[in-house]
Amino acid sequence: MFYRSADILITSTHVVVLQPDPIRFDLEIIQAPYIIRHGRGIGFRTGHEIRARYEAADVRIFYTTNSATFGAVRRALIRALEQRANPLPI
């Protein structure tokens, strides 16, 4: 397991969004993840979003306004995707 919170779970095989609407993404199908930042202005909290191609769709993997949480989820997803590309020998 790479990351677990009340909102999201990242394992070596899946990303499971637990809130607000539960959905499970197979790590093998996630392609070309990228980051979008929202609300850069006075009085706005900056939102951080991770999106990716999943099958034939562009999907939101994760969104938060908490910078520390976003950083932890981003690092966990990077580690999980790197492991997918270079699985450990058995």
Rosetta blueprint (number, residue, H / E / L):
1 M L
2 F L
3 Y E
4 R E
5 S L
6 A L
7 D L
8 I E
9 L E
10 I E
11 T L
12 S L
13 T L
14 H E
15 V E
16 V E
17 V E
18 L L
19 Q L
20 P L
21 D L
22 P L
23 I E
24 R E
25 F E
26 D E
27 L L
28 E L
29 I L
30 I E
31 Q E
32 A E
33 P E
34 Y E
35 I E
36 I E
37 R E
38 H E
39 G L
40 R L
41 G L
42 I L
43 G L
44 F L
45 R L
46 T L
47 G E
48 H E
49 E E
50 I E
51 R E
52 A E
53 R E
54 Y E
55 E L
56 A L
57 A E
58 D E
59 V E
60 R E
61 I E
62 F E
63 Y E
64 T E
65 T L
66 N L
67 S H
68 A H
69 T H
70 F H
71 G H
72 A H
73 V H
74 R H
75 R H
76 A H
77 L H
78 I H
79 R H
80 A H
81 L H
82 E H
83 Q H
84 R H
85 A H
86 N L
87 P L
88 L L
89 P L
90 I L
